[in-house]
Amino acid sequence: MAIRVLIVDDSGFFRRRLTEILNSDPQIEVVETAVDGKDAIDKARTCRPDVITMDIEMPVMNGIDATREIMKQRAVPIIMFSSLTYDGAKATLDALEAGATDFLPKRFDDISSDKAEARNILCSRVKSLVSPSKLKPTGTAPVSSQSTVAPTHPQRQPLAPKAPPPRRVGNKAFKPSDYDLVAIGTSTGGPVALQEVLSQLPAGFPLPLLLVQHMPATFTEAFAARLNQQCEIEVYEAKNGDLLKPGVALLAPGGKQMKLEKRAGRMLVRIEEETDPMQNYKPCVDVTFATVGSAVGDRMLGIILTGMGADGSVSCKALQARGATIWAQDEASSVIYGMPAAVAEIAEQILPMKEIGKKLASST
């Protein structure tokens, strides 16, 4: 059975274009469109889509308010379409706090200059937000037309094809003296997860932190500023040459790579342009984590939070083999259980999102 999609946008051209793109995938069906936020609330109630795409700026009711109301009625994955501007970043972060699951640029050319690739990315992002059972090929047993999102967690998206590893929660205390820094990598669902984790850390947290969140270049400055307002620790977008300091988190800038160097006993970050045309992630968790491992060896705690794909898995496995400690977010609290699932087998602890920050803060 195809994934049922509701498209919400005040532009008739955009509604038609997005409908054409999504309907070109046999696993997706656009079942309804809405012209503003109020219309979206009504149609989400009647057509009960599996996924909603939502514009932010609309007449009558904007997409942020509509998202908040829809999520009160029924948990459903919502993809926001936003402009790649500083103001667009702030609005998108507001939408994620309101309950949206993911976001994409409003201009398809910003997704990819190649039309076929942009289409594939759009369709894959929609399909990533539903349970694999919804994607059964034609001829298999039918599945429910209701939302596949688990009601106990509005953004839970299990993707693991095999039985999950043992749930390892709280089996070892966190001792800051065992580490030189904490590095966190995440993607889809990461803005909310990072806010949850970092907001639990006290101002006197004794270790520096490096944060890698898959995010466009124009978004990371606004995201770092928001985290800095919400947290007791300091959070900044990393700049080339920044020194690591206890109680300070540096967020990798979008569109570039953040690397760590140890020089004369001090640790500093290098921000570099990505020169490898085959590298899809800018910033990339594996790139950052590999340099952290080179700088501090086994005195690193690496944490992988919710996200699509497997970025971070290569470096985490190499780091764990050298004695570094890896934690992973659990499946139930992940928006998409891709990145955490890829490191679950080697993770010392698998923790719910709300427990990660609490555990980090417990020994400080």
C-alpha positions as CSV (number, residue, x, y, z in Angstrom):
1,M,0.0,0.0,0.0
2,A,1.3,3.4,-0.9
3,I,2.3,6.1,1.6
4,R,-0.5,8.6,1.9
5,V,0.8,12.2,1.7
6,L,-1.0,15.5,2.4
7,I,0.7,18.6,0.7
8,V,0.2,21.9,2.4
9,D,1.2,25.1,0.5
10,D,-0.4,28.3,-0.5
11,S,1.3,28.2,-3.9
12,G,-0.8,26.3,-6.5
13,F,2.3,25.9,-8.6
14,F,4.3,24.3,-5.8
15,R,1.4,22.0,-4.9
16,R,1.2,20.8,-8.4
17,R,4.9,20.4,-8.8
18,L,5.4,18.5,-5.6
19,T,2.4,16.3,-6.3
20,E,3.9,15.4,-9.7
21,I,7.2,14.5,-8.1
22,L,5.8,12.4,-5.3
23,N,3.3,10.6,-7.4
24,S,6.0,9.5,-9.8
25,D,7.1,7.1,-7.1
26,P,4.8,4.0,-7.0
27,Q,5.2,3.8,-3.2
28,I,3.8,7.3,-2.6
29,E,0.4,8.7,-3.2
30,V,-0.6,12.3,-2.7
31,V,-4.2,11.9,-1.4
32,E,-5.0,15.6,-0.7
33,T,-3.6,19.2,-0.8
34,A,-4.3,22.1,1.5
35,V,-3.9,25.9,0.8
36,D,-3.1,27.1,4.4
37,G,-2.6,26.0,7.9
38,K,-6.3,25.9,8.9
39,D,-7.1,23.9,5.8
40,A,-4.3,21.5,6.7
41,I,-5.7,20.9,10.1
42,D,-9.1,20.0,8.7
43,K,-7.8,17.8,5.9
44,A,-5.3,16.0,8.2
45,R,-8.2,15.0,10.3
46,T,-10.3,13.7,7.5
47,C,-7.8,12.0,5.1
48,R,-5.4,10.8,7.9
49,P,-2.2,10.9,5.9
50,D,1.0,9.0,6.7
51,V,3.2,12.0,6.0
52,I,2.5,15.8,5.6
53,T,4.6,18.3,3.7
54,M,4.2,21.8,5.2
55,D,5.1,25.3,4.0
56,I,6.0,27.7,6.8
57,E,4.7,31.1,5.6
58,M,1.0,30.9,4.6
59,P,-2.1,33.1,5.0
60,V,-4.9,32.4,7.5
61,M,-2.6,30.2,9.6
62,N,1.2,29.6,9.3
63,G,2.8,26.2,9.1
64,I,4.3,26.3,12.6
65,D,0.9,26.9,14.3
66,A,-0.7,24.3,12.0
67,T,2.0,21.7,12.9
68,R,1.4,22.3,16.6
69,E,-2.3,21.8,16.3
70,I,-2.0,18.7,14.0
71,M,0.4,17.0,16.5
72,K,-2.1,17.6,19.3
73,Q,-4.8,15.7,17.4
74,R,-2.7,12.8,16.0
75,A,1.0,12.1,15.7
76,V,2.1,12.2,12.1
77,P,5.5,12.9,10.5
78,I,5.7,16.4,9.0
79,I,8.3,17.7,6.6
80,M,8.8,21.4,6.6
81,F,9.8,23.3,3.4
82,S,11.7,26.4,4.3
83,S,14.0,29.0,2.7
84,L,17.8,28.7,3.3
85,T,18.1,32.0,5.1
86,Y,18.8,33.0,8.7
87,D,15.1,33.9,9.2
88,G,14.1,30.7,7.5
89,A,16.4,28.8,9.8
90,K,14.8,30.3,12.9
91,A,11.3,29.5,11.6
92,T,12.3,26.0,10.8
93,L,13.7,25.4,14.3
94,D,10.4,26.8,15.7
95,A,8.6,24.2,13.5
96,L,10.8,21.4,14.8
97,E,10.0,22.4,18.4
98,A,6.3,22.4,17.4
99,G,6.6,18.8,16.4
100,A,7.8,18.7,12.8
101,T,10.0,15.8,12.0
102,D,12.3,17.0,9.2
103,F,12.9,19.9,6.8
104,L,13.9,20.5,3.2
105,P,14.8,23.6,1.2
106,K,11.8,25.2,-0.6
107,R,13.7,25.6,-3.8
108,F,14.3,22.2,-5.4
109,D,17.6,23.5,-6.9
110,D,18.9,23.9,-3.3
111,I,18.2,20.2,-2.8
112,S,20.2,19.2,-5.9
113,S,21.0,20.9,-9.2
114,D,20.2,17.6,-10.8
115,K,16.4,17.2,-11.2
116,A,16.4,13.4,-11.0
117,E,18.6,13.5,-7.9
118,A,16.3,16.1,-6.3
119,R,13.3,13.9,-7.0
120,N,15.0,10.9,-5.5
121,I,15.9,12.8,-2.4
122,L,12.4,14.2,-1.9
123,C,10.8,10.7,-2.3
124,S,13.4,9.0,-0.1
125,R,12.9,11.5,2.7
126,V,9.1,10.9,2.6
127,K,9.6,7.1,2.6
128,S,12.1,7.3,5.4
129,L,9.5,8.6,7.8
130,V,7.2,5.6,7.8
131,S,7.6,2.1,9.0
132,P,9.2,-0.4,6.5
133,S,6.0,-2.4,6.7
134,K,4.3,0.4,4.8
135,L,6.7,-0.2,1.9
136,K,5.7,-3.8,1.2
137,P,5.8,-4.6,-2.6
138,T,2.6,-5.0,-4.5
139,G,0.9,-8.4,-3.8
140,T,1.8,-8.7,-0.1
141,A,-0.7,-8.6,2.6
142,P,-2.4,-5.2,3.1
143,V,-1.5,-3.0,5.9
144,S,-3.6,-0.4,7.8
145,S,-4.3,2.9,6.2
146,Q,-3.8,4.6,9.5
147,S,-0.6,6.4,10.5
148,T,2.3,4.0,11.1
149,V,3.8,6.2,13.8
150,A,3.7,4.7,17.2
151,P,1.3,6.6,19.4
152,T,3.5,6.5,22.5
153,H,6.2,8.5,20.7
154,P,5.1,10.8,17.9
155,Q,8.3,10.6,15.9
156,R,9.4,7.0,16.3
157,Q,10.5,5.5,13.0
158,P,12.0,2.0,13.5
159,L,14.2,1.1,10.5
160,A,16.3,-1.8,11.8
161,P,15.7,-5.0,9.7
162,K,16.8,-7.3,12.4
163,A,16.2,-7.8,16.1
164,P,17.5,-4.9,18.1
165,P,20.6,-5.4,20.3
166,P,20.2,-5.8,24.1
167,R,19.0,-2.6,25.8
168,R,22.1,-1.4,27.8
169,V,20.9,1.4,30.1
170,G,22.7,2.7,33.1
171,N,25.1,-0.1,33.5
172,K,28.2,2.1,34.0
173,A,28.6,5.5,35.6
174,F,29.9,8.4,33.6
175,K,33.2,9.6,35.0
176,P,34.4,12.9,33.4
177,S,38.0,12.2,34.6
178,D,38.1,9.3,32.1
179,Y,37.7,11.6,29.1
180,D,39.2,14.6,27.4
181,L,36.0,15.5,25.5
182,V,32.5,14.5,24.4
183,A,31.6,14.4,20.7
184,I,28.0,14.1,19.5
185,G,26.8,13.2,16.0
186,T,23.2,13.4,14.7
187,S,21.0,14.1,11.8
188,T,17.2,13.9,11.4
189,G,15.6,14.7,14.7
190,G,18.9,16.0,16.0
191,P,17.9,19.7,16.8
192,V,15.3,18.5,19.3
193,A,17.5,15.7,20.6
194,L,20.5,18.0,21.1
195,Q,18.4,20.6,22.9
196,E,17.1,17.8,25.2
197,V,20.6,16.5,26.0
198,L,22.5,19.8,26.3
199,S,19.9,21.6,28.3
200,Q,20.5,19.1,31.2
201,L,24.2,19.9,31.5
202,P,25.3,22.4,34.2
203,A,27.3,25.5,33.5
204,G,30.3,23.8,35.3
205,F,30.3,20.8,33.0
206,P,34.0,19.8,33.1
207,L,34.5,18.7,29.5
208,P,34.4,20.4,26.1
209,L,31.9,19.2,23.5
210,L,32.0,18.9,19.7
211,L,28.6,18.7,17.9
212,V,28.0,17.5,14.4
213,Q,24.5,18.0,13.1
214,H,23.6,17.5,9.4
215,M,22.3,21.0,8.6
216,P,22.6,23.6,5.8
217,A,25.2,26.3,6.0
218,T,22.7,29.1,6.7
219,F,21.1,27.1,9.6
220,T,23.9,26.3,12.0
221,E,24.6,29.9,13.3
222,A,20.9,30.3,14.2
223,F,20.8,26.8,15.7
224,A,23.9,27.4,17.9
225,A,22.5,30.7,19.0
226,R,19.2,29.0,20.0
227,L,21.0,26.3,22.0
228,N,23.2,28.9,23.7
229,Q,20.0,30.7,24.9
230,Q,18.4,27.4,26.1
231,C,21.4,25.8,27.8
232,E,23.5,26.6,30.9
233,I,26.7,25.6,29.0
234,E,27.9,27.8,26.2
235,V,27.2,26.8,22.6
236,Y,28.7,28.4,19.6
237,E,29.1,27.7,15.9
238,A,32.7,26.6,15.5
239,K,35.2,29.0,13.9
240,N,38.6,28.0,12.6
241,G,41.2,28.0,15.3
242,D,38.7,27.8,18.2
243,L,40.2,26.3,21.4
244,L,38.3,23.6,23.2
245,K,37.2,24.7,26.7
246,P,35.3,22.9,29.5
247,G,31.6,23.6,29.5
248,V,31.7,24.9,25.9
249,A,30.1,23.1,23.0
250,L,31.2,23.9,19.4
251,L,28.8,23.2,16.6
252,A,30.2,22.2,13.2
253,P,29.2,24.9,10.6
254,G,27.0,23.6,7.8
255,G,28.5,23.0,4.4
256,K,32.0,22.5,5.9
257,Q,34.0,20.0,7.8
258,M,35.1,20.3,11.5
259,K,38.4,18.7,12.5
260,L,40.3,18.5,15.7
261,E,44.0,19.1,16.2
262,K,46.2,18.7,19.3
263,R,49.0,21.2,19.3
264,A,51.4,22.0,22.2
265,G,49.0,20.3,24.6
266,R,46.0,22.3,23.5
267,M,43.1,21.2,21.4
268,L,41.8,23.4,18.6
269,V,39.3,23.0,15.7
270,R,40.0,23.4,12.0
271,I,37.2,24.3,9.7
272,E,37.8,23.2,6.2
273,E,36.0,23.2,2.9
274,E,35.0,19.8,1.7
275,T,37.1,18.8,-1.4
276,D,35.9,15.3,-1.9
277,P,33.0,15.3,-4.4
278,M,31.8,11.9,-3.2
279,Q,31.3,13.2,0.4
280,N,27.5,13.7,0.9
281,Y,27.7,15.0,4.5
282,K,28.9,18.5,5.2
283,P,29.5,18.4,8.1
284,C,30.3,14.7,8.4
285,V,30.3,12.8,11.7
286,D,32.9,10.3,10.5
287,V,35.3,13.1,9.4
288,T,35.1,14.9,12.8
289,F,35.1,11.7,15.0
290,A,38.2,10.3,13.1
291,T,40.2,13.4,13.9
292,V,39.0,13.4,17.5
293,G,40.3,9.9,17.8
294,S,43.7,10.9,16.4
295,A,43.9,13.8,18.9
296,V,42.8,12.1,22.1
297,G,42.8,8.4,21.4
298,D,40.6,6.4,23.8
299,R,39.9,9.4,26.0
300,M,36.8,10.3,24.0
301,L,33.1,9.7,24.6
302,G,31.3,9.5,21.3
303,I,27.5,9.7,21.3
304,I,25.3,9.0,18.2
305,L,21.8,10.4,18.3
306,T,18.8,10.0,16.0
307,G,19.4,10.3,12.2
308,M,19.0,8.8,8.8
309,G,21.8,6.8,7.3
310,A,24.9,5.5,9.0
311,D,27.2,8.5,9.3
312,G,29.5,8.0,12.3
313,S,29.5,4.2,12.1
314,V,32.9,3.8,10.5
315,S,34.7,6.1,12.9
316,C,32.8,4.8,16.0
317,K,33.8,1.2,15.2
318,A,37.4,2.2,14.7
319,L,37.4,4.3,17.9
320,Q,35.7,1.6,20.0
321,A,38.3,-0.9,18.8
322,R,41.0,1.5,20.2
323,G,39.3,1.8,23.5
324,A,37.1,4.9,23.1
325,T,33.6,4.8,24.6
326,I,30.5,5.0,22.4
327,W,26.9,5.6,23.4
328,A,23.8,5.4,21.2
329,Q,20.3,6.8,21.5
330,D,17.7,4.0,21.7
331,E,15.2,3.2,19.0
332,A,12.1,4.2,20.9
333,S,13.1,7.8,21.3
334,S,14.7,8.2,17.9
335,V,13.0,10.1,15.1
336,I,14.9,7.8,12.7
337,Y,16.8,4.8,14.0
338,G,19.4,4.8,11.3
339,M,22.6,6.3,12.7
340,P,22.1,4.9,16.3
341,A,21.3,1.5,14.9
342,A,24.5,1.4,12.9
343,V,26.6,1.7,16.1
344,A,24.3,-0.2,18.5
345,E,26.3,-3.4,18.4
346,I,29.5,-1.7,19.7
347,A,27.8,0.9,22.0
348,E,28.6,0.5,25.6
349,Q,25.3,2.1,26.5
350,I,22.0,2.5,24.6
351,L,20.0,5.2,26.2
352,P,16.7,7.0,25.8
353,M,17.1,10.6,24.6
354,K,15.9,12.0,28.0
355,E,18.5,10.0,29.9
356,I,21.6,10.9,27.9
357,G,22.0,14.5,29.3
358,K,20.9,13.3,32.7
359,K,23.7,10.7,32.8
360,L,26.3,13.2,31.6
361,A,25.3,15.6,34.3
362,S,25.1,13.0,37.1
363,S,28.8,13.1,38.0
364,T,29.3,16.8,37.7
